[in-house]
Amino acid sequence: MTEALISKIWFFCNVLRDAGVSYGAYLEQLTYLLFLKMADEYSKPPYGRKIKIPVEYSWATLRTKRAAELEEHYVRTLRELGKDTGMLGKIFFKSQNEIHEPAMLYRLIQMIDEQSWVMLGADVKGDIYEGLLAKNAEDVKSGAGQYFTPRTLIKAIVACMRPEPEKTIADPACGTGGFFLAAYDYLSDRNNYELDKSQLKFLKFKTFKGWEIVPNAARLCLMNLFLHNIGDLDELVPVERVDSLIADSGTSYRCWCLFLHLLC
């Protein structure tokens, strides 16, 4: 099932690319729709969580519309959710529809709707998303390579740094979150540490803090971390859309990643 899902996602990515939709545009739309679909799943049993997405812009409303009506509603949904000052606003800030053929948008919604994403392991969801990020970075036209440091290099650097449990890690130029993910993998690897319940909670919610000046990169970082089980719908990892060099926040961190970027 996992391999079939990955093949389906990549196949549709290529279909859209042939229609003039770049990897980056596909990745953005997948981010918006995946977030809405997973929020919808969390609102139902056995989770039953209270989701702050207005009913008129929920996942169910996208499933019931076709053609021009679907495109109009999708554009309105992105615009309205982007006005939120909290968690929703971070994901949907300045979001726009890049799939201007309603039939293709409908097919993408169908593809996402057929799968229960919450039930998938974080490694599966994360690998799919990381794969798309890598493809986007390789696309010369997108210019996204500056936000995507090669993951093998990141892992080697993090292994040398040896981050410790219950220590904070900050990245003032976090891009799509590669250093955070590598540090998370290192800390949760049982060959390095045996984390107790309290340490696991700290790792999930309090370890990381990021800044990213480019809105789209900040959005991709948030979704990348969320799909890798870092933070959750109610408490996303604090990634701010600001220039981290403007002023000192006054907060101290155990590990900074800035010099790591300079090394890269």
Backbone as CSV, one residue per row, in Angstrom:
resi,resn,N_x,N_y,N_z,CA_x,CA_y,CA_z,C_x,C_y,C_z
1,MET,0.827,-1.208,0.000,0.000,0.000,0.000,0.861,1.257,0.000
2,THR,1.931,1.241,0.806,2.802,2.415,0.898,3.458,2.718,-0.442
3,GLU,3.987,1.688,-1.096,4.640,1.886,-2.385,3.649,2.370,-3.430
4,ALA,2.424,1.849,-3.381,1.390,2.261,-4.333,1.043,3.732,-4.138
5,LEU,0.988,4.162,-2.878,0.674,5.555,-2.574,1.773,6.481,-3.083
6,ILE,3.024,6.108,-2.817,4.149,6.922,-3.272,4.151,7.024,-4.796
7,SER,3.889,5.902,-5.474,3.851,5.899,-6.936,2.750,6.808,-7.453
8,LYS,1.603,6.769,-6.778,0.465,7.594,-7.195,0.792,9.082,-7.063
9,ILE,1.419,9.446,-5.950,1.761,10.852,-5.707,2.771,11.349,-6.726
10,TRP,3.772,10.530,-7.021,4.785,10.924,-7.999,4.221,10.951,-9.407
11,PHE,3.329,10.027,-9.715,2.707,10.006,-11.045,1.910,11.285,-11.274
12,PHE,1.134,11.675,-10.282,0.324,12.875,-10.449,1.194,14.126,-10.493
13,CYS,2.296,14.095,-9.781,3.238,15.202,-9.837,3.745,15.392,-11.260
14,ASN,4.061,14.273,-11.938,4.544,14.344,-13.312,3.450,14.777,-14.279
15,VAL,2.218,14.350,-14.014,1.088,14.779,-14.846,0.932,16.292,-14.776
16,LEU,0.983,16.836,-13.570,0.844,18.281,-13.404,2.030,19.021,-14.004
17,ARG,3.202,18.437,-13.890,4.391,19.083,-14.448,4.271,19.199,-15.963
18,ASP,3.735,18.152,-16.596,3.513,18.192,-18.043,2.503,19.266,-18.423
19,ALA,1.643,19.610,-17.461,0.625,20.640,-17.702,1.122,22.031,-17.303
20,GLY,2.418,22.117,-16.938,3.000,23.416,-16.616,3.044,23.768,-15.147
21,VAL,2.702,22.808,-14.268,2.751,23.051,-12.819,4.075,22.535,-12.284
22,SER,4.885,23.402,-11.714,6.224,23.027,-11.242,6.162,22.146,-9.998
23,TYR,7.325,21.538,-9.658,7.405,20.768,-8.422,7.031,21.637,-7.226
24,GLY,7.533,22.868,-7.227,7.263,23.771,-6.110,5.792,24.076,-5.953
25,ALA,5.113,24.332,-7.069,3.683,24.631,-7.023,2.891,23.410,-6.544
26,TYR,3.267,22.231,-7.048,2.606,20.996,-6.619,2.806,20.778,-5.124
27,LEU,4.018,21.012,-4.658,4.342,20.835,-3.244,3.510,21.772,-2.362
28,GLU,3.354,23.011,-2.812,2.551,23.973,-2.056,1.103,23.522,-1.950
29,GLN,0.511,23.144,-3.084,-0.898,22.729,-3.066,-1.084,21.454,-2.249
30,LEU,-0.124,20.551,-2.349,-0.183,19.322,-1.552,-0.142,19.659,-0.060
31,THR,0.637,20.667,0.301,0.733,21.100,1.695,-0.614,21.587,2.202
32,TYR,-1.260,22.471,1.459,-2.559,23.003,1.880,-3.596,21.889,2.030
33,LEU,-3.681,21.050,1.001,-4.723,20.025,0.980,-4.466,18.921,2.003
34,LEU,-3.202,18.533,2.160,-2.870,17.519,3.167,-3.202,18.004,4.575
35,PHE,-2.901,19.264,4.834,-3.170,19.812,6.157,-4.680,19.781,6.445
36,LEU,-5.487,20.177,5.468,-6.941,20.173,5.647,-7.474,18.749,5.808
37,LYS,-6.929,17.812,5.025,-7.388,16.422,5.109,-7.027,15.816,6.466
38,MET,-5.809,16.038,6.944,-5.399,15.478,8.225,-6.164,16.122,9.380
39,ALA,-6.453,17.406,9.261,-7.264,18.068,10.283,-8.652,17.447,10.331
40,ASP,-9.201,17.135,9.164,-10.519,16.489,9.086,-10.481,15.109,9.741
41,GLU,-9.418,14.360,9.506,-9.294,13.030,10.103,-9.178,13.117,11.622
42,TYR,-8.428,14.092,12.113,-8.268,14.254,13.555,-9.579,14.670,14.239
43,SER,-10.484,15.280,13.488,-11.755,15.733,14.088,-12.752,14.591,14.270
44,LYS,-12.451,13.435,13.692,-13.362,12.292,13.749,-12.845,11.234,14.725
45,PRO,-13.727,10.264,15.113,-13.285,9.167,15.983,-12.138,8.400,15.326
46,PRO,-11.190,7.860,16.102,-11.173,7.840,17.569,-10.539,9.075,18.207
47,TYR,-10.156,10.059,17.391,-9.445,11.228,17.924,-10.406,12.253,18.521
48,GLY,-11.409,12.650,17.725,-12.431,13.582,18.193,-11.886,14.912,18.673
49,ARG,-10.867,15.415,18.015,-10.262,16.676,18.452,-11.022,17.877,17.899
50,LYS,-11.000,18.958,18.652,-11.633,20.197,18.208,-10.680,20.922,17.277
51,ILE,-11.096,21.039,16.032,-10.268,21.672,15.010,-10.783,23.090,14.766
52,LYS,-9.861,24.037,14.676,-10.231,25.449,14.575,-10.517,25.910,13.147
53,ILE,-10.592,24.997,12.216,-10.901,25.370,10.837,-12.410,25.613,10.717
54,PRO,-12.832,26.780,10.230,-14.260,27.056,10.065,-14.936,26.002,9.193
55,VAL,-16.161,25.635,9.534,-16.881,24.586,8.818,-16.981,24.888,7.329
56,GLU,-17.191,26.154,6.980,-17.379,26.515,5.567,-16.100,26.375,4.738
57,TYR,-14.961,26.154,5.407,-13.699,25.976,4.686,-13.042,24.632,5.023
58,SER,-13.824,23.707,5.487,-13.303,22.393,5.885,-13.046,21.520,4.662
59,TRP,-12.405,20.381,4.911,-12.102,19.436,3.846,-13.375,18.960,3.141
60,ALA,-14.445,18.749,3.891,-15.689,18.238,3.320,-16.236,19.166,2.238
61,THR,-16.034,20.456,2.378,-16.565,21.400,1.388,-15.825,21.301,0.058
62,LEU,-14.573,20.907,0.084,-13.814,20.745,-1.154,-14.255,19.496,-1.909
63,ARG,-14.651,18.486,-1.173,-15.049,17.219,-1.794,-16.366,17.320,-2.545
64,THR,-17.192,18.279,-2.196,-18.551,18.340,-2.753,-18.669,19.252,-3.965
65,LYS,-17.578,19.890,-4.392,-17.667,20.866,-5.469,-16.903,20.400,-6.711
66,ARG,-17.306,20.937,-7.858,-16.713,20.566,-9.136,-16.482,21.820,-9.981
67,ALA,-15.653,21.650,-11.004,-15.453,22.661,-12.037,-15.119,24.035,-11.456
68,ALA,-15.689,25.084,-12.061,-15.362,26.449,-11.661,-15.742,26.721,-10.210
69,GLU,-16.812,26.095,-9.744,-17.245,26.289,-8.354,-16.168,25.810,-7.392
70,LEU,-15.512,24.702,-7.724,-14.444,24.174,-6.877,-13.267,25.140,-6.841
71,GLU,-12.856,25.630,-7.995,-11.724,26.545,-8.040,-12.006,27.819,-7.246
72,GLU,-13.197,28.374,-7.408,-13.565,29.592,-6.685,-13.573,29.357,-5.181
73,HIS,-14.114,28.228,-4.773,-14.183,27.926,-3.345,-12.793,27.671,-2.769
74,TYR,-11.947,27.003,-3.525,-10.584,26.716,-3.074,-9.795,28.008,-2.889
75,VAL,-9.911,28.911,-3.849,-9.223,30.203,-3.746,-9.710,30.972,-2.525
76,ARG,-11.008,30.945,-2.295,-11.590,31.645,-1.139,-11.124,30.998,0.165
77,THR,-11.043,29.673,0.183,-10.585,28.949,1.375,-9.150,29.335,1.729
78,LEU,-8.275,29.348,0.741,-6.882,29.716,0.976,-6.777,31.144,1.502
79,ARG,-7.540,32.037,0.903,-7.486,33.440,1.310,-7.963,33.635,2.739
80,GLU,-9.080,33.009,3.091,-9.661,33.204,4.419,-8.831,32.542,5.513
81,LEU,-8.322,31.339,5.259,-7.504,30.660,6.269,-6.185,31.391,6.476
82,GLY,-5.707,32.057,5.447,-4.467,32.813,5.561,-4.586,34.039,6.444
83,LYS,-5.815,34.446,6.753,-6.039,35.609,7.608,-5.932,35.262,9.094
84,ASP,-5.936,33.987,9.400,-5.881,33.560,10.800,-4.566,34.005,11.439
85,THR,-4.638,34.397,12.688,-3.438,34.882,13.384,-2.680,33.776,14.116
86,GLY,-3.234,32.573,14.118,-2.598,31.480,14.846,-1.986,30.433,13.940
87,MET,-2.213,29.171,14.308,-1.625,28.035,13.620,-2.012,27.996,12.138
88,LEU,-3.280,28.243,11.812,-3.726,28.204,10.424,-3.020,29.254,9.578
89,GLY,-2.879,30.441,10.159,-2.232,31.523,9.441,-0.801,31.201,9.065
90,LYS,-0.116,30.412,9.897,1.278,30.054,9.607,1.377,29.144,8.378
91,ILE,0.411,28.260,8.214,0.412,27.349,7.078,-0.101,28.031,5.813
92,PHE,-1.158,28.836,5.956,-1.834,29.393,4.783,-1.477,30.848,4.487
93,PHE,-0.476,31.387,5.141,-0.063,32.770,4.924,0.311,33.012,3.451
94,LYS,-0.364,33.978,2.810,-0.127,34.342,1.411,-0.271,33.146,0.459
95,SER,-1.118,32.195,0.803,-1.315,31.022,-0.050,-2.124,31.379,-1.294
96,GLN,-1.804,30.722,-2.406,-2.485,30.946,-3.674,-2.675,29.629,-4.392
97,ASN,-3.706,29.567,-5.201,-3.943,28.386,-6.012,-3.063,28.435,-7.258
98,GLU,-2.294,27.369,-7.489,-1.417,27.293,-8.659,-1.892,26.239,-9.650
99,ILE,-3.009,25.576,-9.349,-3.570,24.580,-10.269,-4.842,25.185,-10.845
100,HIS,-4.724,25.750,-12.020,-5.821,26.535,-12.578,-6.757,25.735,-13.478
101,GLU,-6.508,24.444,-13.568,-7.424,23.561,-14.276,-8.258,22.821,-13.234
102,PRO,-9.542,23.194,-13.078,-10.377,22.597,-12.019,-10.410,21.078,-12.020
103,ALA,-10.353,20.464,-13.199,-10.401,18.998,-13.275,-9.180,18.378,-12.603
104,MET,-8.027,18.994,-12.786,-6.808,18.479,-12.155,-6.822,18.721,-10.652
105,LEU,-7.355,19.864,-10.246,-7.491,20.144,-8.818,-8.406,19.115,-8.175
106,TYR,-9.493,18.796,-8.844,-10.431,17.799,-8.327,-9.769,16.426,-8.215
107,ARG,-8.954,16.063,-9.212,-8.259,14.769,-9.170,-7.269,14.716,-8.011
108,LEU,-6.595,15.816,-7.749,-5.657,15.863,-6.621,-6.401,15.706,-5.295
109,ILE,-7.536,16.377,-5.163,-8.351,16.255,-3.953,-8.830,14.822,-3.781
110,GLN,-9.258,14.201,-4.870,-9.694,12.806,-4.815,-8.567,11.890,-4.344
111,MET,-7.377,12.092,-4.917,-6.232,11.252,-4.567,-5.928,11.352,-3.072
112,ILE,-5.934,12.552,-2.541,-5.659,12.756,-1.116,-6.782,12.186,-0.261
113,ASP,-8.014,12.309,-0.742,-9.178,11.865,0.029,-9.252,10.345,0.156
114,GLU,-8.680,9.634,-0.802,-8.754,8.167,-0.784,-7.888,7.548,0.305
115,GLN,-6.956,8.311,0.851,-5.997,7.773,1.818,-6.246,8.317,3.216
116,SER,-6.110,7.455,4.222,-6.141,7.901,5.614,-4.718,8.266,5.998
117,TRP,-4.413,9.562,6.066,-3.044,10.025,6.254,-2.588,9.944,7.705
118,VAL,-3.480,10.144,8.634,-3.109,10.095,10.045,-2.616,8.709,10.430
119,MET,-3.174,7.693,9.803,-2.801,6.315,10.122,-1.428,5.936,9.559
120,LEU,-0.949,6.688,8.578,0.369,6.392,8.015,1.466,6.727,9.014
121,GLY,2.538,5.990,8.993,3.654,6.286,9.875,4.310,7.604,9.498
122,ALA,4.900,8.266,10.485,5.568,9.541,10.235,6.705,9.378,9.233
123,ASP,7.339,8.193,9.237,8.441,7.983,8.307,7.954,7.962,6.860
124,VAL,6.767,7.385,6.636,6.213,7.311,5.282,5.821,8.705,4.791
125,LYS,5.026,9.415,5.593,4.607,10.762,5.206,5.811,11.678,5.035
126,GLY,6.727,11.569,5.969,7.913,12.412,5.917,8.778,12.131,4.706
127,ASP,8.957,10.854,4.375,9.785,10.495,3.227,9.180,11.004,1.920
128,ILE,7.854,10.916,1.815,7.177,11.421,0.620,7.424,12.919,0.474
129,TYR,7.247,13.639,1.545,7.380,15.097,1.517,8.835,15.507,1.288
130,GLU,9.754,14.822,1.954,11.171,15.126,1.770,11.605,14.850,0.331
131,GLY,11.030,13.816,-0.266,11.338,13.509,-1.654,10.908,14.632,-2.587
132,LEU,9.730,15.184,-2.340,9.247,16.300,-3.138,10.095,17.549,-2.914
133,LEU,10.509,17.776,-1.679,11.379,18.916,-1.387,12.705,18.792,-2.140
134,ALA,13.240,17.586,-2.172,14.504,17.362,-2.863,14.350,17.599,-4.363
135,LYS,13.257,17.097,-4.944,13.002,17.310,-6.366,12.857,18.800,-6.673
136,ASN,12.166,19.494,-5.798,11.969,20.931,-5.977,13.312,21.663,-5.934
137,ALA,14.187,21.242,-5.035,15.504,21.874,-4.914,16.361,21.613,-6.148
138,GLU,16.169,20.454,-6.789,16.937,20.112,-7.984,16.451,20.849,-9.216
139,ASP,15.233,21.372,-9.147,14.657,22.104,-10.266,15.320,23.476,-10.370
140,VAL,16.150,23.669,-11.377,16.907,24.910,-11.520,15.984,26.120,-11.596
141,LYS,14.852,25.983,-12.265,13.936,27.110,-12.458,13.322,27.597,-11.150
142,SER,13.147,26.697,-10.194,12.490,27.074,-8.943,13.393,27.906,-8.043
143,GLY,14.706,27.698,-8.151,15.641,28.425,-7.299,15.536,28.041,-5.837
144,ALA,14.958,26.861,-5.553,14.714,26.453,-4.170,15.916,25.776,-3.522
145,GLY,16.972,25.542,-4.282,18.122,24.836,-3.734,18.755,25.532,-2.546
146,GLN,18.626,26.866,-2.498,19.227,27.613,-1.390,18.547,27.313,-0.063
147,TYR,17.331,26.757,-0.092,16.609,26.442,1.134,16.703,24.964,1.494
148,PHE,17.467,24.193,0.724,17.505,22.746,0.908,18.944,22.265,0.918
149,THR,19.548,22.219,2.102,20.902,21.688,2.241,20.847,20.166,2.083
150,PRO,21.760,19.553,1.324,21.752,18.092,1.145,21.652,17.360,2.484
151,ARG,20.721,16.423,2.567,20.429,15.763,3.845,21.586,14.907,4.347
152,THR,22.350,14.308,3.456,23.482,13.495,3.909,24.532,14.360,4.606
153,LEU,24.740,15.556,4.090,25.687,16.480,4.712,25.180,16.923,6.084
154,ILE,23.894,17.224,6.160,23.301,17.643,7.426,23.463,16.554,8.491
155,LYS,23.175,15.313,8.123,23.262,14.214,9.084,24.682,14.059,9.623
156,ALA,25.656,14.239,8.752,27.058,14.111,9.175,27.417,15.213,10.166
157,ILE,26.959,16.435,9.887,27.252,17.562,10.772,26.578,17.380,12.127
158,VAL,25.309,16.950,12.112,24.580,16.736,13.370,25.243,15.638,14.195
159,ALA,25.719,14.595,13.534,26.414,13.512,14.254,27.667,14.036,14.945
160,CYS,28.332,14.987,14.318,29.518,15.591,14.933,29.143,16.490,16.110
161,MET,27.988,17.162,15.991,27.527,18.078,17.041,26.993,17.327,18.263
162,ARG,26.427,16.142,18.028,25.872,15.296,19.098,24.925,16.064,20.028
163,PRO,23.755,16.476,19.521,22.776,17.171,20.367,22.326,16.288,21.527
164,GLU,21.915,16.912,22.628,21.551,16.185,23.843,20.066,16.363,24.164
165,PRO,19.468,15.375,24.837,18.051,15.473,25.214,17.780,16.676,26.114
166,GLU,16.588,17.256,25.961,16.111,18.384,26.756,17.020,19.608,26.658
167,LYS,17.688,19.735,25.521,18.454,20.931,25.199,17.809,21.582,23.979
168,THR,17.694,22.895,23.987,17.037,23.585,22.888,17.976,23.771,21.692
169,ILE,17.392,23.761,20.508,18.138,23.916,19.262,17.470,25.004,18.433
170,ALA,18.231,25.992,18.008,17.692,27.095,17.222,18.370,27.166,15.863
171,ASP,17.605,27.500,14.847,18.138,27.675,13.499,17.605,28.990,12.939
172,PRO,18.443,30.023,12.830,17.991,31.336,12.373,17.806,31.444,10.868
173,ALA,18.076,30.373,10.140,17.846,30.344,8.691,17.412,28.917,8.354
174,CYS,16.241,28.519,8.848,15.880,27.099,8.910,15.434,26.497,7.583
175,GLY,15.155,27.318,6.566,14.779,26.754,5.280,13.608,25.803,5.400
176,THR,13.757,24.578,4.887,12.680,23.593,4.955,12.816,22.651,6.145
177,GLY,13.725,22.953,7.081,13.788,22.208,8.336,14.734,21.033,8.381
178,GLY,15.681,20.966,7.458,16.565,19.808,7.394,17.389,19.561,8.641
179,PHE,17.941,20.626,9.237,18.754,20.447,10.450,17.895,19.982,11.623
180,PHE,16.672,20.485,11.696,15.765,20.050,12.759,15.465,18.555,12.644
181,LEU,15.176,18.105,11.434,14.844,16.693,11.225,16.023,15.787,11.552
182,ALA,17.210,16.204,11.152,18.397,15.389,11.435,18.662,15.325,12.937
183,ALA,18.471,16.451,13.627,18.658,16.466,15.077,17.597,15.611,15.764
184,TYR,16.368,15.688,15.266,15.278,14.871,15.813,15.586,13.383,15.664
185,ASP,16.040,12.987,14.479,16.384,11.578,14.239,17.522,11.128,15.146
186,TYR,18.503,11.990,15.328,19.646,11.651,16.177,19.206,11.462,17.628
187,LEU,18.370,12.366,18.118,17.926,12.315,19.513,16.979,11.147,19.782
188,SER,16.183,10.781,18.779,15.216,9.692,18.981,15.784,8.321,18.634
189,ASP,17.021,8.275,18.155,17.678,7.010,17.841,18.102,6.319,19.145
190,ARG,17.609,5.130,19.365,17.902,4.410,20.613,19.371,3.998,20.734
191,ASN,20.072,4.048,19.643,21.513,3.782,19.724,22.262,4.957,20.350
192,ASN,21.605,6.116,20.382,22.214,7.307,20.983,21.657,7.582,22.379
193,TYR,20.314,7.517,22.519,19.677,7.807,23.807,18.431,6.942,23.996
194,GLU,18.131,6.646,25.246,16.871,6.000,25.615,16.018,7.069,26.288
195,LEU,15.153,7.724,25.536,14.384,8.844,26.064,13.169,8.363,26.849
196,ASP,12.914,9.009,27.991,11.710,8.685,28.746,10.546,9.527,28.223
197,LYS,9.362,9.379,28.802,8.157,10.056,28.323,8.305,11.570,28.356
198,SER,8.885,12.086,29.418,9.067,13.528,29.556,10.029,14.065,28.491
199,GLN,11.095,13.342,28.240,12.080,13.771,27.245,11.502,13.717,25.836
200,LEU,10.670,12.710,25.560,10.025,12.613,24.252,9.076,13.783,24.018
201,LYS,8.353,14.187,25.067,7.448,15.330,24.952,8.229,16.611,24.710
202,PHE,9.333,16.769,25.398,10.185,17.946,25.211,10.718,17.968,23.777
203,LEU,11.121,16.812,23.263,11.639,16.716,21.902,10.580,17.107,20.887
204,LYS,9.374,16.695,21.101,8.288,16.939,20.153,7.836,18.397,20.132
205,PHE,7.813,19.047,21.316,7.192,20.365,21.406,8.136,21.522,21.751
206,LYS,9.259,21.251,22.429,10.034,22.360,22.990,11.489,22.434,22.531
207,THR,11.938,21.465,21.781,13.353,21.436,21.417,13.729,22.493,20.379
208,PHE,12.856,22.720,19.389,13.254,23.487,18.212,12.630,24.883,18.142
209,LYS,13.402,25.793,17.598,12.951,27.156,17.325,13.625,27.623,16.035
210,GLY,12.817,28.109,15.077,13.385,28.501,13.797,12.917,29.853,13.306
211,TRP,13.717,30.440,12.453,13.370,31.687,11.767,13.626,31.486,10.282
212,GLU,12.734,32.006,9.464,12.908,31.913,8.016,12.250,33.130,7.370
213,ILE,13.030,33.888,6.631,12.556,35.147,6.076,11.624,34.955,4.877
214,VAL,11.725,33.820,4.176,10.899,33.558,2.990,9.617,32.839,3.420
215,PRO,8.437,33.436,3.204,7.176,32.845,3.667,6.939,31.417,3.185
216,ASN,7.205,31.135,1.905,6.938,29.804,1.390,7.842,28.762,2.035
217,ALA,9.108,29.108,2.222,10.038,28.173,2.864,9.616,27.903,4.303
218,ALA,9.137,28.937,5.007,8.671,28.767,6.387,7.475,27.825,6.433
219,ARG,6.572,27.966,5.465,5.397,27.090,5.397,5.805,25.650,5.156
220,LEU,6.713,25.434,4.206,7.173,24.075,3.910,7.884,23.463,5.107
221,CYS,8.621,24.288,5.842,9.303,23.805,7.047,8.287,23.320,8.077
222,LEU,7.258,24.112,8.314,6.232,23.742,9.295,5.548,22.430,8.919
223,MET,5.186,22.306,7.646,4.508,21.087,7.215,5.438,19.892,7.255
224,ASN,6.702,20.108,6.905,7.689,19.031,6.937,7.853,18.493,8.361
225,LEU,7.947,19.395,9.320,8.092,18.984,10.715,6.827,18.287,11.212
226,PHE,5.675,18.826,10.859,4.391,18.252,11.270,4.245,16.818,10.761
227,LEU,4.596,16.589,9.503,4.490,15.253,8.925,5.494,14.284,9.539
228,HIS,6.571,14.818,10.099,7.561,13.978,10.780,7.260,13.834,12.277
229,ASN,6.057,14.245,12.684,5.599,14.089,14.072,6.297,15.023,15.052
230,ILE,6.704,16.192,14.569,7.271,17.220,15.438,6.236,18.331,15.568
231,GLY,5.759,18.573,16.794,4.626,19.466,16.975,3.342,18.753,16.594
232,ASP,2.207,19.452,16.647,0.951,18.869,16.181,0.012,19.988,15.738
233,LEU,-1.251,19.641,15.467,-2.201,20.623,14.950,-2.395,21.810,15.883
234,ASP,-2.332,21.567,17.181,-2.579,22.624,18.157,-1.321,23.391,18.538
235,GLU,-0.186,22.771,18.356,1.068,23.386,18.811,2.184,23.099,17.812
236,LEU,2.164,23.857,16.706,3.214,23.704,15.708,4.540,24.220,16.254
237,VAL,5.619,23.666,15.750,6.945,24.136,16.144,7.055,25.627,15.829
238,PRO,7.578,26.435,16.750,7.670,27.877,16.507,8.695,28.229,15.428
239,VAL,8.206,28.444,14.231,9.029,28.921,13.126,8.486,30.282,12.716
240,GLU,9.287,31.312,12.890,8.832,32.669,12.644,9.241,33.141,11.245
241,ARG,8.344,33.872,10.585,8.619,34.417,9.254,9.246,35.808,9.393
242,VAL,10.447,35.851,9.884,11.129,37.135,10.085,12.622,36.981,9.780
243,ASP,13.290,38.118,9.665,14.740,38.136,9.520,15.346,37.987,10.918
244,SER,16.014,36.885,11.160,16.534,36.597,12.505,17.674,37.519,12.902
245,LEU,18.239,38.258,11.936,19.373,39.124,12.230,18.958,40.549,12.593
246,ILE,17.653,40.822,12.561,17.185,42.182,12.854,17.446,42.565,14.302
247,ALA,17.101,41.666,15.227,17.260,41.992,16.646,17.423,40.726,17.464
248,ASP,18.054,40.867,18.595,18.244,39.762,19.531,16.921,39.499,20.258
249,SER,16.446,38.265,20.211,15.185,37.926,20.871,15.321,37.901,22.387
250,GLY,16.550,37.825,22.870,16.771,37.780,24.310,16.742,36.385,24.886
251,THR,16.451,35.395,24.042,16.374,34.005,24.494,17.655,33.272,24.122
252,SER,18.150,32.460,25.043,19.374,31.706,24.797,19.051,30.268,24.404
253,TYR,19.888,29.686,23.538,19.676,28.324,23.078,20.958,27.520,23.237
254,ARG,20.774,26.230,23.448,21.907,25.341,23.668,22.739,25.182,22.389
255,CYS,22.042,25.069,21.262,22.731,24.821,19.992,22.187,25.734,18.911
256,TRP,23.083,26.423,18.212,22.703,27.256,17.076,23.185,26.593,15.795
257,CYS,22.381,26.737,14.744,22.726,26.094,13.472,23.295,27.054,12.446
258,LEU,23.444,28.336,12.792,23.880,29.317,11.816,25.252,28.981,11.242
259,PHE,26.205,28.635,12.105,27.533,28.352,11.594,27.542,27.087,10.752
260,LEU,26.584,26.208,10.985,26.472,25.012,10.158,26.098,25.399,8.733
261,HIS,25.201,26.396,8.595,24.834,26.868,7.259,26.035,27.497,6.576
262,LEU,26.838,28.218,7.350,28.012,28.850,6.775,29.006,27.807,6.278
263,LEU,29.097,26.706,7.021,29.980,25.625,6.593,29.507,24.992,5.289
264,CYS,28.164,25.004,5.092,27.601,24.361,3.902,27.704,25.240,2.678
